[in-house]
Amino acid sequence: MREGVGMMHRWEEATLRLGSGLLAFAATMLLPAVAVARDAAPRNDLPQPYETTRDWGTLPAGMKWAAVTAVESAPGGVIYVIHRCFENSCIDRPEPPILKFDAQGRLLKAFGQGLFRFPHGATVDPQGNLWVTDLGSVFLAERGSGDNGGKIVKFDPDGKVLMTLGHDALGSTTDFLDQPNDIVVTRKGDFFVSESHSPGGKNNRVLKFSKDGKFIGQWGRKGSGPGEFSEPHSLALDSRGRLFVADRENNRIQIFSQDGKFLAQWHQFGRPSGIYIDGKDRLYVADSESSPVEGRNQDARIRRGIRIGSARTGRVDAFIEDAEAAEPRHSGAEGVGVDDQGNVYGAVVGRRMLERHVKRPKP
């Protein structure tokens, strides 16, 4: 799980308006990095101790995987998988974007129909409540598709909506969410949201809210310096409460305190699309975009896949290489999750599949 996150105050079918004009984080919070762990270049020659199964899980009758974007574990061996209904969008589609499985891959529940356009990130709190972000019509806004704004929806384990955060409009103030990529919740119940997905995303920021939904602060802007972002794609918290941000187009993870103080940056996990930290501070990072063809600040020397290491030291010790890592037309796992048995799940957008990686028994 992404830390042992705390319980939020419960809203029944409430829609919260993001507070505006409240305290913003000052630029002075971006202080020089402290000694956390050494930054390093990513490696491809790491042990690969996993065996891979594709298309794990029983889907509803007549349904196929669409673009799979997120995988999250929950108490009792539950696995939630988020996908984009049909191909790569849920707009005007009847298929459920949220699938709930048991540990054996049996479908327990499917829900969320009609609530999302472009579902993206997800997290689960200790009570088993599921939070899902919706980028909105991020790639369709220019076509005049109507309501384009992003939002976050919180569900209980039975699929009942507990809270909706955001508006059906775009914006850069704290009243609106513009391309919310991911969400993570602290032990106290405060939560963080990262924004800006497409290369043209405006905000490139991290926002912090209290457990009752009040805006606390924000930091970030487009750039490559400490505390700046270019597509902050995923979030996670370690056992010390440090916030890990997948700064994808800058090919790095940035680490912050919960008040926005910059602590470190790591490049050794590749070009991060998804981050997952388990209860032992094992860090799983999905690199879906590294390619033998350079572009968008990609390094052709880096193989895509899931790199695994320590959130405490930054040391990388295992690598699940993408099966088509040398094929530039494909993308690898974008989201990553881990169950209570240590099995690793990869959410693959481009090839529309779910991968399950099981550790090989030691000889």
C-alpha positions as CSV (number, residue, x, y, z in Angstrom):
1,M,0.0,0.0,0.0
2,R,1.0,3.6,-0.4
3,E,1.9,4.0,3.3
4,G,-0.7,3.1,5.9
5,V,-2.9,6.0,4.9
6,G,-5.4,7.6,7.4
7,M,-9.1,7.8,7.3
8,M,-10.7,10.9,5.8
9,H,-13.7,12.6,7.3
10,R,-16.7,10.9,5.6
11,W,-19.0,12.8,3.2
12,E,-22.1,11.2,2.0
13,E,-22.6,11.9,-1.7
14,A,-21.0,15.3,-1.2
15,T,-19.3,17.4,-3.8
16,L,-16.6,19.7,-2.3
17,R,-15.5,22.9,-3.8
18,L,-11.8,23.4,-3.6
19,G,-11.1,26.4,-1.4
20,S,-9.6,29.4,-3.2
21,G,-7.5,32.2,-1.8
22,L,-6.1,30.1,1.0
23,L,-2.6,29.7,2.1
24,A,-0.2,28.7,-0.7
25,F,3.2,27.2,-0.2
26,A,6.0,29.8,-0.5
27,A,8.8,29.2,-2.9
28,T,11.1,29.4,0.1
29,M,10.0,25.9,1.1
30,L,12.1,24.5,-1.7
31,L,15.3,24.3,0.3
32,P,18.5,22.6,-0.8
33,A,18.5,18.8,-0.6
34,V,19.5,17.1,2.6
35,A,21.5,13.9,2.7
36,V,18.9,11.2,2.0
37,A,20.3,8.8,-0.5
38,R,22.7,9.0,-3.4
39,D,21.3,9.8,-6.9
40,A,22.5,7.5,-9.7
41,A,21.9,6.5,-13.3
42,P,19.4,3.7,-14.0
43,R,20.7,0.2,-14.7
44,N,19.3,-2.5,-17.0
45,D,21.6,-5.3,-15.7
46,L,19.7,-6.1,-12.5
47,P,18.4,-9.4,-11.3
48,Q,15.0,-10.3,-12.8
49,P,13.5,-12.8,-10.3
50,Y,9.9,-12.7,-11.5
51,E,7.7,-14.8,-13.8
52,T,5.0,-12.9,-15.7
53,T,1.4,-13.8,-16.4
54,R,-0.7,-11.6,-18.7
55,D,-4.4,-10.9,-18.6
56,W,-4.8,-12.0,-15.0
57,G,-8.3,-11.8,-13.6
58,T,-11.8,-12.8,-14.9
59,L,-13.5,-10.0,-16.7
60,P,-17.3,-9.5,-16.9
61,A,-18.9,-11.5,-19.7
62,G,-18.3,-10.0,-23.1
63,M,-15.8,-7.4,-21.9
64,K,-12.2,-6.9,-22.9
65,W,-9.5,-4.9,-21.2
66,A,-9.3,-1.3,-22.2
67,A,-6.2,0.8,-21.4
68,V,-5.3,-0.3,-17.9
69,T,-4.1,2.6,-15.8
70,A,-3.9,1.7,-12.1
71,V,-3.8,-1.3,-9.8
72,E,-4.3,-1.0,-6.0
73,S,-4.4,-3.7,-3.2
74,A,-6.9,-3.5,-0.4
75,P,-7.5,-5.3,2.9
76,G,-8.5,-9.0,2.6
77,G,-6.4,-9.7,-0.5
78,V,-8.6,-7.5,-2.7
79,I,-7.2,-6.1,-5.9
80,Y,-8.7,-3.0,-7.6
81,V,-8.0,-2.5,-11.3
82,I,-8.8,0.7,-13.1
83,H,-9.2,0.7,-16.9
84,R,-10.7,3.1,-19.5
85,C,-13.9,1.2,-20.3
86,F,-13.4,0.7,-24.1
87,E,-10.0,1.2,-25.8
88,N,-8.8,4.4,-24.2
89,S,-11.9,6.4,-23.1
90,C,-15.0,6.0,-20.9
91,I,-16.9,8.8,-22.6
92,D,-20.4,7.5,-23.5
93,R,-19.4,3.9,-22.7
94,P,-21.5,1.5,-20.6
95,E,-18.6,-0.7,-19.4
96,P,-17.5,-0.4,-15.7
97,P,-14.1,1.3,-15.3
98,I,-13.4,-0.2,-11.8
99,L,-13.0,-4.0,-11.3
100,K,-12.7,-5.5,-7.9
101,F,-11.0,-9.0,-7.7
102,D,-10.1,-11.4,-4.9
103,A,-6.6,-12.8,-4.6
104,Q,-7.3,-15.6,-7.1
105,G,-8.5,-13.2,-9.8
106,R,-12.2,-13.9,-9.3
107,L,-14.3,-10.8,-10.1
108,L,-16.1,-9.6,-6.9
109,K,-17.7,-6.4,-8.2
110,A,-17.6,-4.0,-11.2
111,F,-18.7,-0.4,-10.8
112,G,-18.2,3.3,-11.7
113,Q,-20.2,3.4,-15.0
114,G,-20.9,6.9,-16.2
115,L,-18.7,8.6,-13.6
116,F,-15.5,9.0,-15.6
117,R,-14.1,10.2,-18.9
118,F,-10.4,9.4,-18.6
119,P,-9.7,7.5,-15.3
120,H,-6.1,7.6,-14.4
121,G,-4.6,7.2,-10.8
122,A,-5.9,5.5,-7.7
123,T,-5.2,4.8,-4.1
124,V,-6.8,2.8,-1.2
125,D,-7.0,4.0,2.4
126,P,-6.7,1.6,5.4
127,Q,-10.5,1.3,5.7
128,G,-10.6,-0.1,2.1
129,N,-12.0,3.1,0.5
130,L,-10.9,3.6,-3.1
131,W,-10.0,6.9,-4.6
132,V,-9.8,7.4,-8.3
133,T,-8.7,10.4,-10.4
134,D,-10.2,11.4,-13.7
135,L,-8.2,13.5,-16.0
136,G,-11.4,14.7,-17.7
137,S,-11.5,15.0,-21.5
138,V,-7.7,15.7,-21.5
139,F,-7.2,14.7,-25.1
140,L,-10.6,15.6,-26.3
141,A,-11.0,19.2,-25.0
142,E,-10.0,20.8,-28.2
143,R,-12.8,18.9,-30.0
144,G,-15.4,20.7,-28.0
145,S,-16.5,17.6,-26.0
146,G,-18.3,19.7,-23.4
147,D,-17.4,19.1,-19.7
148,N,-13.6,18.7,-19.7
149,G,-12.6,19.3,-16.1
150,G,-10.8,16.7,-13.9
151,K,-12.1,15.3,-10.6
152,I,-11.5,12.8,-7.8
153,V,-14.1,10.2,-6.7
154,K,-14.0,8.3,-3.4
155,F,-15.8,5.0,-3.1
156,D,-16.5,2.7,-0.2
157,P,-15.6,-1.0,-0.6
158,D,-19.1,-1.7,-2.0
159,G,-18.7,0.9,-4.8
160,K,-20.9,3.6,-3.2
161,V,-19.7,7.2,-3.9
162,L,-18.7,9.0,-0.7
163,M,-17.1,12.1,-2.1
164,T,-16.5,13.9,-5.4
165,L,-13.8,16.6,-5.6
166,G,-13.5,18.9,-8.6
167,H,-15.5,20.6,-11.3
168,D,-16.5,20.0,-14.9
169,A,-14.3,22.7,-16.1
170,L,-10.6,23.4,-16.4
171,G,-8.5,25.9,-14.4
172,S,-5.3,26.8,-12.6
173,T,-6.8,28.1,-9.4
174,T,-7.5,26.0,-6.4
175,D,-11.2,26.0,-7.3
176,F,-10.5,23.5,-10.1
177,L,-8.5,20.4,-10.9
178,D,-6.8,20.4,-14.3
179,Q,-5.6,16.9,-15.3
180,P,-5.3,15.3,-11.8
181,N,-2.9,12.4,-12.3
182,D,-2.8,10.8,-8.9
183,I,-3.8,11.1,-5.2
184,V,-2.3,9.8,-1.9
185,V,-3.6,10.1,1.6
186,T,-1.5,10.5,4.8
187,R,-2.1,8.8,8.2
188,K,-3.7,12.0,9.5
189,G,-6.1,12.0,6.6
190,D,-4.6,15.0,4.6
191,F,-4.2,14.2,1.0
192,F,-2.0,15.2,-1.9
193,V,-3.0,15.5,-5.6
194,S,-0.6,15.9,-8.6
195,E,-1.6,17.8,-11.7
196,S,-0.7,18.1,-15.4
197,H,-0.6,15.0,-17.7
198,S,-0.3,15.9,-21.3
199,P,2.8,17.8,-22.6
200,G,0.6,20.9,-22.7
201,G,-0.5,20.6,-19.1
202,K,-0.6,24.0,-17.5
203,N,-0.2,23.5,-13.8
204,N,2.5,21.0,-13.0
205,R,1.9,21.2,-9.3
206,V,1.2,19.3,-6.2
207,L,-1.8,20.3,-4.0
208,K,-2.4,19.5,-0.4
209,F,-5.8,19.3,1.3
210,S,-6.9,18.7,4.8
211,K,-9.0,15.6,5.8
212,D,-12.1,17.8,5.6
213,G,-11.3,18.9,2.0
214,K,-9.9,22.4,2.7
215,F,-7.1,23.6,0.6
216,I,-3.8,23.8,2.6
217,G,-1.2,24.7,0.0
218,Q,0.6,23.9,-3.2
219,W,4.0,23.9,-4.9
220,G,5.5,23.4,-8.3
221,R,5.6,24.9,-11.8
222,K,6.8,23.8,-15.2
223,G,10.5,23.3,-15.1
224,S,13.4,20.9,-14.2
225,G,14.8,22.5,-11.0
226,P,14.1,21.2,-7.4
227,G,10.4,21.5,-6.7
228,E,9.6,22.0,-10.4
229,F,7.8,19.4,-12.5
230,S,7.1,18.2,-16.0
231,E,4.2,15.8,-15.7
232,P,4.1,14.8,-12.1
233,H,2.5,11.4,-12.9
234,S,2.2,9.4,-9.7
235,L,2.5,9.8,-5.9
236,A,3.4,7.6,-2.9
237,L,4.3,8.0,0.7
238,D,6.9,6.0,2.6
239,S,6.8,4.9,6.3
240,R,8.3,8.2,7.4
241,G,5.6,10.2,5.6
242,R,7.9,11.5,2.8
243,L,6.1,12.2,-0.4
244,F,7.5,10.6,-3.6
245,V,6.6,12.3,-6.9
246,A,7.1,10.6,-10.3
247,D,8.4,13.6,-12.3
248,R,8.1,11.7,-15.5
249,E,9.3,14.0,-18.2
250,N,12.3,15.0,-16.1
251,N,13.2,11.3,-15.7
252,R,13.4,11.4,-12.0
253,I,11.6,10.9,-8.6
254,Q,11.5,13.9,-6.4
255,I,11.1,13.5,-2.6
256,F,9.5,16.1,-0.3
257,S,8.4,16.5,3.3
258,Q,4.7,16.9,3.7
259,D,5.1,20.7,4.0
260,G,6.6,20.8,0.5
261,K,10.3,20.9,1.5
262,F,12.5,19.4,-1.2
263,L,14.6,16.5,0.1
264,A,16.1,14.7,-2.8
265,Q,15.9,13.5,-6.4
266,W,16.6,10.1,-7.8
267,H,17.2,9.1,-11.4
268,Q,18.1,5.4,-10.8
269,F,14.5,4.2,-11.1
270,G,14.2,5.3,-14.8
271,R,11.5,7.4,-16.3
272,P,8.8,7.0,-13.7
273,S,5.1,6.6,-14.6
274,G,3.9,4.8,-11.5
275,I,5.2,4.5,-7.9
276,Y,4.1,2.1,-5.2
277,I,5.7,1.8,-1.7
278,D,4.8,-1.2,0.4
279,G,4.7,-1.5,4.2
280,K,8.4,-2.5,4.3
281,D,9.4,0.6,2.3
282,R,10.1,-1.5,-0.9
283,L,9.8,1.0,-3.8
284,Y,8.3,-0.2,-7.1
285,V,8.6,2.1,-10.0
286,A,7.0,1.5,-13.4
287,D,8.9,3.0,-16.4
288,S,6.4,2.8,-19.3
289,E,8.0,5.2,-21.7
290,S,11.8,4.7,-22.0
291,S,12.4,3.8,-25.6
292,P,15.2,2.9,-28.0
293,V,14.0,6.0,-30.0
294,E,14.7,9.2,-28.2
295,G,12.0,11.8,-27.8
296,R,10.3,14.0,-25.1
297,N,13.6,13.9,-23.1
298,Q,13.8,10.1,-23.2
299,D,17.1,8.3,-22.8
300,A,17.5,5.6,-25.4
301,R,19.9,3.7,-23.2
302,I,17.3,3.0,-20.5
303,R,15.1,-0.1,-20.8
304,R,11.5,0.2,-19.7
305,G,10.0,-2.0,-17.1
306,I,9.5,-2.0,-13.3
307,R,12.5,-1.3,-11.1
308,I,12.4,-2.4,-7.5
309,G,14.5,-1.1,-4.6
310,S,14.5,0.7,-1.3
311,A,12.6,3.8,-0.5
312,R,14.9,4.4,2.4
313,T,18.3,4.2,0.6
314,G,17.4,4.5,-3.1
315,R,19.3,1.3,-3.9
316,V,17.7,-0.6,-6.9
317,D,18.1,-4.4,-6.7
318,A,15.6,-5.9,-9.1
319,F,14.1,-5.2,-12.5
320,I,11.1,-6.6,-14.3
321,E,11.9,-5.8,-17.9
322,D,9.0,-5.1,-20.3
323,A,8.5,-8.0,-22.7
324,E,8.7,-5.6,-25.7
325,A,11.2,-3.2,-24.2
326,A,13.0,-2.7,-27.5
327,E,9.8,-2.0,-29.5
328,P,9.3,1.7,-29.8
329,R,5.7,1.5,-30.8
330,H,4.6,-0.1,-27.5
331,S,4.5,1.2,-24.0
332,G,5.2,-0.7,-20.8
333,A,3.3,-0.9,-17.5
334,E,2.3,2.6,-16.4
335,G,0.7,1.8,-13.1
336,V,2.1,-0.6,-10.5
337,G,0.7,-2.3,-7.5
338,V,1.7,-5.1,-5.1
339,D,-0.5,-7.5,-3.1
340,D,0.0,-8.8,0.4
341,Q,1.8,-11.9,-1.0
342,G,4.4,-9.7,-2.8
343,N,3.1,-10.3,-6.3
344,V,3.6,-7.3,-8.6
345,Y,0.9,-6.0,-11.0
346,G,1.6,-3.9,-14.0
347,A,-1.2,-1.7,-15.6
348,V,-0.4,-1.5,-19.3
349,V,-2.1,1.3,-21.2
350,G,-0.8,1.0,-24.7
351,R,-1.3,-2.7,-25.2
352,R,-4.4,-2.8,-23.0
353,M,-3.6,-5.5,-20.5
354,L,-2.9,-6.4,-16.9
355,E,0.3,-8.2,-16.0
356,R,1.0,-10.2,-12.9
357,H,4.6,-10.9,-11.8
358,V,5.2,-13.7,-9.3
359,K,8.5,-14.2,-7.7
360,R,10.3,-17.4,-8.7
361,P,11.0,-19.8,-5.9
362,K,14.6,-19.8,-4.7
363,P,16.6,-22.9,-5.9
